[in-house]
Amino acid sequence: MKKVAVLIKDVGQQYEGLRISLGALLDQVDIKMFVIDHEIGTMDEAYSDNMEFLDEMEGERFSNNDANVEKYGFQRATIGEMAAKLKEMDLIIPF
């Protein structure tokens, strides 16, 4: 199974990053989504529902932003921990 990381550093790209993550999961790819340095800008019902779907499909989501961990259930990861996980990936998609 291919391992793919989706890096979301730009708050304006959070929807696109989540959309790509979900699409890859439907193609049976191991997905890890990373939201770096910012809190999710708009947590509306659609985004929340799609994150739940990501969780149900066994995708993983990480953030170094405490608000994402506390409010939205992301797994906490430092930049160093994220870098270690990225070394295991076959493909990295930056946003």
C-alpha positions as CSV (number, residue, x, y, z in Angstrom):
1,M,0.0,0.0,0.0
2,K,1.4,3.4,-0.9
3,K,2.0,5.9,1.9
4,V,1.1,9.5,1.2
5,A,1.4,12.6,3.3
6,V,-0.6,15.8,2.7
7,L,1.0,18.9,4.2
8,I,-1.3,21.8,4.8
9,K,0.7,24.9,5.7
10,D,-1.7,27.5,4.2
11,V,-5.0,28.0,5.9
12,G,-6.6,28.8,2.6
13,Q,-5.7,25.3,1.3
14,Q,-7.3,23.4,4.2
15,Y,-10.3,22.2,2.1
16,E,-8.2,21.2,-0.8
17,G,-5.8,19.3,1.4
18,L,-8.7,17.4,3.1
19,R,-10.3,16.7,-0.3
20,I,-7.1,15.2,-1.6
21,S,-6.7,13.1,1.5
22,L,-10.2,11.7,1.2
23,G,-9.8,11.0,-2.5
24,A,-6.6,9.0,-1.9
25,L,-8.2,7.0,0.9
26,L,-10.9,5.9,-1.5
27,D,-8.1,4.6,-3.7
28,Q,-6.8,2.5,-0.8
29,V,-3.7,4.7,0.0
30,D,-2.4,5.1,3.5
31,I,-2.9,8.8,4.2
32,K,-1.4,11.1,6.9
33,M,-2.7,14.7,6.8
34,F,-0.6,17.3,8.6
35,V,-1.9,20.8,9.4
36,I,1.2,22.9,10.2
37,D,1.5,26.1,12.2
38,H,-2.1,27.3,12.0
39,E,-5.6,26.5,13.5
40,I,-8.2,25.2,11.1
41,G,-9.6,28.5,9.7
42,T,-13.3,27.5,9.2
43,M,-14.6,24.5,11.0
44,D,-18.0,24.3,9.3
45,E,-20.3,21.2,9.2
46,A,-18.9,20.1,5.9
47,Y,-15.3,20.2,7.0
48,S,-16.1,18.5,10.3
49,D,-18.1,15.7,8.5
50,N,-15.2,15.1,6.1
51,M,-12.7,14.9,8.9
52,E,-15.0,12.3,10.6
53,F,-15.0,10.4,7.3
54,L,-11.2,10.6,7.2
55,D,-11.1,9.0,10.7
56,E,-13.6,6.3,9.7
57,M,-11.5,5.4,6.7
58,E,-8.4,5.1,9.0
59,G,-6.6,8.1,7.7
60,E,-4.5,9.9,10.3
61,R,-4.3,13.6,11.0
62,F,-1.6,15.5,12.9
63,S,-1.0,19.1,13.9
64,N,1.6,21.1,15.8
65,N,-1.1,23.6,16.7
66,D,-2.6,23.1,20.1
67,A,-6.0,24.4,19.1
68,N,-6.4,21.7,16.5
69,V,-5.5,19.0,19.0
70,E,-7.8,20.3,21.7
71,K,-10.8,21.4,19.6
72,Y,-10.7,19.1,16.6
73,G,-9.1,15.9,17.7
74,F,-5.9,16.0,15.8
75,Q,-2.9,14.0,17.0
76,R,-0.2,16.3,18.4
77,A,3.1,16.1,16.6
78,T,6.1,18.5,16.7
79,I,7.8,19.5,13.5
80,G,10.6,17.0,14.3
81,E,8.0,14.2,14.8
82,M,6.3,15.2,11.5
83,A,9.7,15.1,9.7
84,A,10.3,11.6,11.0
85,K,6.9,10.4,9.7
86,L,7.6,12.1,6.3
87,K,10.7,9.9,5.9
88,E,8.4,6.9,5.8
89,M,6.2,8.3,3.0
90,D,6.2,7.3,-0.7
91,L,4.7,10.6,-1.8
92,I,4.4,14.1,-0.1
93,I,1.8,16.5,-1.4
94,P,2.3,20.1,-0.1
95,F,-0.4,22.8,0.2
